[in-house]
Amino acid sequence: NTDMDLLALEFFGDATPLTPSQAISILIQCGTNLKTKIKQSMTAAEPSNPVLKALKSLEYAIVKNPSSLKGILVPLLEKIVEDKSAANRSRILPLLDFLFRRHVTEMVEQFKDFLQGSNKEWKLACAIQINSLFKEYLTTKQIESISLEEPLDVLRCGDLLPSILKSVQGDGVVDGQKILPTRLTVALADSMFLIMKAIAFQPQIEDVTSTEPQKNEGGEFLIENIARWDALLIELTRWHLQMNPLFVLGVDQIRTFVANVTRYIQSDQHDRLTSQTMMSEIVQAYTPYLVQENPHLRKNVENEILYLLSRVENPNEAEDTFQSLTCLISLALIMGRLPKREFDEISKKHRQHFFSILSAQLTSKDEAAQKISIQILQRVIQLESNQDLAVTMVPGMMSLLTSRDAASKAVIGFIAQFAASQPENILDQIFQNLDSSETNFRRNSLDVLTEVFRINAEATTKHPQLEERLVQQLLNRFQDEDVMLRSQAGKLFANLSPEKIIPEIFRKISSPNEKVRSSADVALISALSTHTNLKNFLQVMLR
């Protein structure tokens, strides 16, 4: 107290420091010019300046009695919540920025208290303040302190992460089996992403005289909080699982990268600096697309999509397939959360561009690149109005049906969408695959047919000759060496005209070949169980 009294005497002279409420009143009266006036007052450092006196009075109150900080912050947070306009924020946020830079320890502790409390309005105001502070930092990519003296202690702000994550996980809205995001949880998720990206930018501290490994405090922090980063990605997956599967696909791939880093950390070959660099690169690369509120991206979303596509098509010499995958994941994150109208407008405008670049990725050796490209193409291409494109594209995709992996499943769904809308152009190509000597190729082709009828139960109804060829192809499968394939073929008869299939099935039931008889039994039972027109089926059967 004696030291503070001497400080007050030195700065204020015979005058008395302002009370916190008086100081706040003076600062808010600066209006939207508050940020500029704070910079000017701290640069000039003239004691007679009322803004400087107000700032110093607040600092005096905080240092003399740290518990007074809550009384200073609460009315400011409430003003943010009462009026969320940009103009109102510009009257308040610069003051909170100033306090964060000058008194980061006290501010972090008080914000932790708010985030751990039950007042959701205060939590939201905290998130708004944190996001404003760190967006400015990440925009300049370097800290420009308002006071021109004290930089923002980004690592100290990292102590907020446990409280932020707990609120993100606990303050959502439960709707049956789903957890829905709220404005609060989305804002706090953004806060966590922004803080971690700011930490990822922290430079490595080099000591040429030391024989110890070089120190990277930012990278070390990211490694220590890798589980929290993954937990936050899980929350995003829960929020978007039903409505935005493309976005979730991108998030899942990031989680795969994080899991790889975790395994590397646990391995015998682990090098600390390497793992720090890996995690830092993940955080820096994907944060702009994971953050929900990104005004710059919002204004330039079409240009960003085209830029990422160009990077996929023409990576720099120093870039490899991993860099192309990074751009594909970023595309999935951006396009996965676009409103449908905007997605459709961009897709229609650049459809051929998407097709030419992403179709080339279908033969990529990276399964993730295949899956993402397929899912984007599924949404981009207008199947029913682009007959020529379907005929051109499907043959190239057939080559991806040689394995039973996730990428093949995605291709199956994609080809089936074309075939369901244009069976006369596509199904004959599928029939040819059924004669392949590769078991996986035959199975996947039958999967395509199964998916076609799921999408369009009458896919062959208007094409009698096509249906006849399909019946013959399915009958041929009754002699296949693969028992699963024979069963699968038998079940497809339930989708065909009774007049065409019943005579053929009855002939096969009396076959001397046991495999054929068994397959015919499956076909008949399946048709009796699930045929779309059972009455007609029974009438034809009795005749």
ABEGO torsion letter per residue (X at the ends): XAAAAAAAAAAAEABBBBBAAAAAAAAAAAEAAAAAAAAAAAAAGBAABAAAAAAAAAAAAAAABAAAAAAAAAAAAAAAAABABAAAAAAAAAAAAAAAAABAAAAAAAAAAAAABABAAAAAAAAAAAAAAAAAAAAAGBBBBAAGABBBBAAAAAAAAAAAAAAAAAABBBBEABBBBBAAAAAAAAAAAAAAAAAAABBBBBBAABABBBBBAAAAAAAAAAAAAAAAAAAAAAAAAAABAAAAAAAAAAAAAAAAAAAAAABAABBAAAAAAAAAAAAAAAAAAABABBAAAAAAAAAAAAAAAAAAABBBAABBAAAAAAAAAAAAAAAAABBAAAAAAAAAAAAAAAAAAAAAAAABABAAAAAAAAAAAAAABBAAABAAAAAAAAAAAAAAAABBBAAAAAAAAAAAAAAAABAAAAAAAAAAAAABABAAAAAAAAAAAAAAAAABAAAAAABAAAAAAAAAAAAAAAABABAAAAAAAAAAAAABBAAAAAAAAAAAAABABAAAAAAAAAAAAAAAAABABAAAAAAAAAX
